[in-house]
Amino acid sequence: MSADPRVLWDRQGNPTKHVSDALNIVRWQPREALHKIEARSNLGPADRVILFSDGKATDDHGDEIGDILDEP
């Protein structure tokens, strides 16, 4: 049985190096992906987005809005 994804980031602003390290991706990727996901979801830097260890992103209400690992 696999564990549920854990929360890596649940704040406003840009994700820290901790997020890219946990996902084993380049430092700038979560930041760029988050900006694209926020734009598509009509969210901005002041909105809280939650990033999980499987790459999923949800809004403050828990609605899935994207996956940072799927962003080019």
N, C-alpha and C positions, 0 to 999 in steps of 0.2 A: 504494500500500500504506500503510495507516495504522499508526502506531506503537502499541506496547502501552501501556496506561495506566501512568502513573508513580505511585509511592507519594507521597501528600501528607502522610500522618500514620500513624505506627506506634508510638504510645505509649499509656500509660494516661492517663486523665483526659480533659479536654475539648480538642477541636481548637482550634488557634490561628486568629487572623485570616487567616493565610496560606491556610488551607483554604478559607474562604469567599471570599476574593479569587480564588483559583485556579479555583473553580467558578462565580464570578460570581453569588453568592447573598448574602443578608443574613447578617450576622455570627452571629446566634443560630440560624439554621437547621441548620448541621451539629451543633451541640451538642444541640439538641432531637431531631433525627433519630437521632443516635447513642444517646441515652437510650432511645428507643423500640425501636431495633434490638437494643440490649443486653438490654432487658427481655424481648423476644420470644425471645431466644436463651439466656436464663438466664445472662447475663453481667452483671458489675457494673463499677464504676469501677476496680477493681483489675485487671481483665482487659484485655489488650492487643488493640485492634482496629486493623486496617489499612484506611485509606481511600485510594482511588485517584482519579486525575484524571477518571475517567468516572463517579464517584459510588458505585461499588461498595464494599462493606464486607466484609471477611473477618475470621474469627477468627485466633487465633495459629497455627492449624494450616493456614491457607489455604482453609478452607471458606467459601464465600460465605454471608453471613448477612443481606444486605440491600443497599439502594441509598439513600443519603441524599437523592438527588434525587427519589425516589419517595414520600418521607414527606410527609404533609400539614403 
